[in-house]
Amino acid sequence: MSSKIIFVTGANRGIGFAIVQALATRFPSHTYLLGVRSLPSGHEAIQSLKALGLTSTAFEAIQIDITSDPSIASAVFLIKEKHTRIDILIPNAAIAERVKPGDQDFRASCNRTLDCNVTSFLVLASSFLPLLHASCTPQVIAISSARGSVHHLTTSQVPPTASIPYNISKTALNVAMLEMAKLESGVLWQAASPGHCKTAFNGWMGKKDPLDGARVVVELVADREQGDEGRLGMGFWEFEQGSLRSVEW
Ligand SMILES: NC(=O)c1ccc[n+]([C@@H]2O[C@H](COP(=O)([O-])OP(=O)(O)OC[C@H]3O[C@@H](n4cnc5c(N)ncnc54)[C@H](OP(=O)(O)O)[C@@H]3O)[C@@H](O)[C@H]2O)c1
């Protein structure tokens, strides 16, 4: 298995951190670039990964605010200079503000959410395309949510939301990913639903440990290790009840 360069945004905490931890445990010879808004939080995360026993794996903190074009450009530049390519891009960073229509800040909150969770995905993914094209097996795993599934929403499989803009943003993220896949068929595009995890996102109310939430990503990466195309291909995936399965859009 050749060593891969993997870049995860929002990797200093929550599911992003768990994704790095779970991947590094399964694939210790890959290199992990932790996209973080503040470098000290990235260095702290790397210390925590080392303290968890991941001492032989290469980790590096990369400063990136996904809502800032100059910040994205600077991350692309730094990674290109040192690593020349990205094999797997994992856009994970997102926000969920608790607002409802009628709240004073609703318009601004909607715009912030869609900017961070959708527009920034598109800008990030397109900015990293040259580095992805430098890989033999380029793969993008966008961290979505079951709340983005129109099927789940229309079949009452998800409880009422505390944030309508967040739900909309995850449906839009899925569509954004499908559109990118049409434009860039040389890249394997996948959306992943981690499930309801205990993180700051939901005031630690989630049912799953973030490491269990990261399992879907580990399985998608492992699948791609089987061959150039991967067995699973483009789609919306989750790991629930002990197996990897597709989520209805
Ligand atoms: N938790 C769940 O139950 C759940 C369920 C389904 C899907 N998800 C998805 O899983 C992903 C991670 O969620 P989480 O629960 O781990 O959230 P979290 O604990 O709140 O962590 C969010 C991460 O995103 C980063 N971030 C936020 N805005 C950013 C920006 N503008 N630029 C760069 N980084 C930014 C944060 O950085 P700072 O530390 O600097 O704030 C943090 O690292 C999200 O896409 C979320 O939608 C979560």
The ligand as an SDF file (V2000), in Angstrom:
LIG
                    3D

 48 52  0  0  0  0  0  0  0  0999 V2000
  -21.8430   15.9470   15.7530 N   0  0  0  0  0  0  0  0  0  0  0  0
  -22.7830   15.3350   15.0650 C   0  0  0  0  0  0  0  0  0  0  0  0
  -23.6690   14.6660   15.6370 O   0  0  0  0  0  0  0  0  0  0  0  0
  -22.7980   15.4020   13.5620 C   0  0  0  0  0  0  0  0  0  0  0  0
  -23.7920   14.6740   12.8750 C   0  0  0  0  0  0  0  0  0  0  0  0
  -23.7970   14.6840   11.4910 C   0  0  0  0  0  0  0  0  0  0  0  0
  -22.8300   15.3960   10.8110 C   0  0  0  0  0  0  0  0  0  0  0  0
  -21.8870   16.1000   11.4760 N   0  0  0  0  0  0  0  0  0  0  0  0
  -20.8800   16.8240   10.7100 C   0  0  0  0  0  0  0  0  0  0  0  0
  -19.5810   16.4670   11.1510 O   0  0  0  0  0  0  0  0  0  0  0  0
  -18.6900   17.5620   10.9320 C   0  0  0  0  0  0  0  0  0  0  0  0
  -17.9210   17.8560   12.2050 C   0  0  0  0  0  0  0  0  0  0  0  0
  -18.8530   18.1550   13.2260 O   0  0  0  0  0  0  0  0  0  0  0  0
  -18.4420   18.1160   14.7710 P   0  0  0  0  0  0  0  0  0  0  0  0
  -19.5990   17.5730   15.4830 O   0  0  0  0  0  0  0  0  0  0  0  0
  -17.1100   17.5070   14.9270 O   0  0  0  0  0  0  0  0  0  0  0  0
  -18.3520   19.6900   15.0660 O   0  0  0  0  0  0  0  0  0  0  0  0
  -17.4570   20.5130   16.1340 P   0  0  0  0  0  0  0  0  0  0  0  0
  -17.0560   19.6580   17.2630 O   0  0  0  0  0  0  0  0  0  0  0  0
  -18.2330   21.7530   16.3800 O   0  0  0  0  0  0  0  0  0  0  0  0
  -16.1640   20.8650   15.2940 O   0  0  0  0  0  0  0  0  0  0  0  0
  -16.2550   21.7350   14.1820 C   0  0  0  0  0  0  0  0  0  0  0  0
  -14.8760   21.9050   13.5960 C   0  0  0  0  0  0  0  0  0  0  0  0
  -15.0100   22.7470   12.4450 O   0  0  0  0  0  0  0  0  0  0  0  0
  -14.0700   23.8190   12.5650 C   0  0  0  0  0  0  0  0  0  0  0  0
  -14.5390   25.0040   11.8700 N   0  0  0  0  0  0  0  0  0  0  0  0
  -15.7060   25.6810   12.0440 C   0  0  0  0  0  0  0  0  0  0  0  0
  -15.7410   26.7370   11.2050 N   0  0  0  0  0  0  0  0  0  0  0  0
  -14.5850   26.7180   10.4930 C   0  0  0  0  0  0  0  0  0  0  0  0
  -14.0330   27.5410    9.4910 C   0  0  0  0  0  0  0  0  0  0  0  0
  -14.6560   28.6410    9.0480 N   0  0  0  0  0  0  0  0  0  0  0  0
  -12.8320   27.2090    8.9820 N   0  0  0  0  0  0  0  0  0  0  0  0
  -12.1710   26.1190    9.4080 C   0  0  0  0  0  0  0  0  0  0  0  0
  -12.6160   25.3130   10.3740 N   0  0  0  0  0  0  0  0  0  0  0  0
  -13.8170   25.6160   10.9080 C   0  0  0  0  0  0  0  0  0  0  0  0
  -13.9340   24.0440   14.0770 C   0  0  0  0  0  0  0  0  0  0  0  0
  -12.7520   24.7740   14.3450 O   0  0  0  0  0  0  0  0  0  0  0  0
  -12.5550   25.6490   15.7090 P   0  0  0  0  0  0  0  0  0  0  0  0
  -12.1170   24.6960   16.7810 O   0  0  0  0  0  0  0  0  0  0  0  0
  -11.5350   26.6490   15.3350 O   0  0  0  0  0  0  0  0  0  0  0  0
  -13.8950   26.2720   16.0270 O   0  0  0  0  0  0  0  0  0  0  0  0
  -13.8910   22.5950   14.5360 C   0  0  0  0  0  0  0  0  0  0  0  0
  -12.6210   22.0550   14.3350 O   0  0  0  0  0  0  0  0  0  0  0  0
  -19.5510   18.7140   10.4370 C   0  0  0  0  0  0  0  0  0  0  0  0
  -19.5020   18.7550    9.0260 O   0  0  0  0  0  0  0  0  0  0  0  0
  -20.9610   18.3380   10.8760 C   0  0  0  0  0  0  0  0  0  0  0  0
  -21.9540   18.8820   10.0610 O   0  0  0  0  0  0  0  0  0  0  0  0
  -21.8560   16.1280   12.8530 C   0  0  0  0  0  0  0  0  0  0  0  0
  1  2  1  0
  2  3  2  0
  2  4  1  0
  4  5  1  0
  4 48  2  0
  5  6  2  0
  6  7  1  0
  7  8  2  0
  8  9  1  0
  8 48  1  0
  9 10  1  0
  9 46  1  0
 10 11  1  0
 11 12  1  0
 11 44  1  0
 12 13  1  0
 13 14  1  0
 14 15  2  0
 14 16  1  0
 14 17  1  0
 17 18  1  0
 18 19  2  0
 18 20  1  0
 18 21  1  0
 21 22  1  0
 22 23  1  0
 23 24  1  0
 23 42  1  0
 24 25  1  0
 25 26  1  0
 25 36  1  0
 26 27  1  0
 26 35  1  0
 27 28  2  0
 28 29  1  0
 29 30  1  0
 29 35  2  0
 30 31  1  0
 30 32  2  0
 32 33  1  0
 33 34  2  0
 34 35  1  0
 36 37  1  0
 36 42  1  0
 37 38  1  0
 38 39  2  0
 38 40  1  0
 38 41  1  0
 42 43  1  0
 44 45  1  0
 44 46  1  0
 46 47  1  0
M  CHG  2   8   1  16  -1
M  END
$$$$
